[in-house]
Amino acid sequence: MKGWLFIALVLVGSLVALTGLRQFFVEPLDGTLTNLIWFVLQLLPLLLPLPGLLHVKLRSTFVMCMTSMLYFIHGVLLVFDPAMRLMGAFEIAFSLGLSATTAILVRMIREQEASIEGPE
């Protein structure tokens, strides 16, 4: 399970890096403070379930799986802009990878919890 968690954290970091690259270098807004605020707002859906994911909590891992779909949708929107096609493709790949990885983690956590409870 630690390997899957590591992959999930790498994919979360990749989405954070991609969002930062896009926000600060590719399509920056007018002011630095405005860029920073918009960057934090864009990452808030990823940052909220992150502590629970680090502690391998079922609910937070599931929320992270659902949150990755927001970034998938955003990536699909970016793919149709010719100037942002590559960024959109990377965002789609990272978000789908995160979704698949966290879905596998959810299944493993549920199986682990079921084996701890035992048959009834």
C-alpha positions in Angstrom: 0.0 0.0 0.0 2.9 2.3 0.6 3.9 2.1 -3.0 0.5 3.2 -4.2 0.5 6.0 -1.7 3.9 7.2 -3.0 2.6 7.2 -6.5 -0.5 9.2 -5.4 1.7 11.7 -3.7 3.9 12.1 -6.8 0.9 12.7 -8.9 -0.5 15.3 -6.5 2.9 17.0 -6.6 2.9 16.9 -10.4 -0.6 18.5 -10.5 0.7 21.2 -8.0 3.8 21.8 -10.1 1.8 21.9 -13.4 -0.7 24.4 -11.9 2.1 26.6 -10.6 3.9 26.5 -13.9 0.8 27.5 -15.7 -0.2 30.1 -13.2 3.1 31.9 -12.7 4.9 31.4 -16.0 2.6 30.5 -18.9 -0.6 32.5 -18.1 0.2 34.8 -15.2 -2.3 37.4 -14.0 -1.5 41.1 -13.5 -0.3 41.2 -9.9 1.9 38.8 -7.9 -0.6 38.7 -5.0 -3.5 38.0 -7.4 -1.4 35.1 -8.9 -0.7 33.7 -5.5 -4.3 33.9 -4.3 -5.6 32.3 -7.6 -2.9 29.6 -7.3 -4.0 28.7 -3.7 -7.7 28.7 -4.7 -6.9 26.4 -7.6 -5.0 24.0 -5.3 -7.5 24.1 -2.4 -9.4 21.0 -3.6 -6.1 19.0 -3.6 -4.8 20.4 -0.3 -7.9 19.8 1.8 -7.9 15.9 1.6 -4.1 15.7 1.6 -3.6 15.2 5.4 -6.1 12.4 5.4 -4.4 10.8 2.4 -1.1 11.0 4.2 -2.6 9.1 7.1 -4.3 6.7 4.6 -7.9 7.5 5.7 -10.6 6.0 3.6 -12.8 9.1 3.4 -9.9 11.4 2.4 -8.6 9.0 -0.2 -12.0 8.8 -1.7 -12.4 12.6 -1.8 -9.0 12.8 -3.4 -10.2 10.4 -6.1 -13.2 12.5 -6.8 -11.2 15.8 -6.6 -8.9 14.5 -9.3 -11.8 14.6 -11.7 -12.0 18.4 -11.4 -8.5 18.6 -12.7 -9.3 16.1 -15.5 -12.2 18.3 -16.6 -9.9 21.4 -16.5 -7.3 19.5 -18.6 -9.9 18.6 -21.2 -10.9 22.2 -21.5 -7.2 23.2 -21.9 -6.6 20.5 -24.6 -9.0 22.4 -26.9 -6.9 25.6 -26.7 -4.1 25.2 -29.3 -1.6 27.2 -27.2 -2.3 25.1 -24.0 -2.7 21.6 -25.7 0.4 20.1 -24.1 -0.4 21.5 -20.6 -3.9 20.1 -20.9 -2.6 16.7 -22.0 -0.3 16.5 -19.0 -3.1 17.6 -16.6 -5.3 14.9 -18.0 -2.6 12.2 -17.6 -1.7 13.3 -14.0 -5.4 13.5 -12.9 -6.3 10.2 -14.4 -3.3 8.6 -12.8 -4.3 10.1 -9.5 -7.9 8.9 -9.9 -6.8 5.4 -10.7 -4.2 5.3 -7.9 -6.5 6.6 -5.2 -9.3 4.2 -6.4 -6.9 1.3 -5.9 -6.0 2.7 -2.5 -9.7 3.0 -1.5 -10.2 -0.7 -2.4 -7.1 -1.7 -0.5 -8.1 0.3 2.6 -11.6 -1.2 2.5 -10.3 -4.7 2.2 -7.9 -4.0 5.1 -10.7 -2.6 7.3 -12.9 -5.6 6.4 -10.2 -8.1 7.4 -9.6 -6.3 10.7 -13.3 -6.4 11.6 -13.5 -10.1 10.6 -16.5 -12.0 9.4 -19.8 -11.5 11.2 
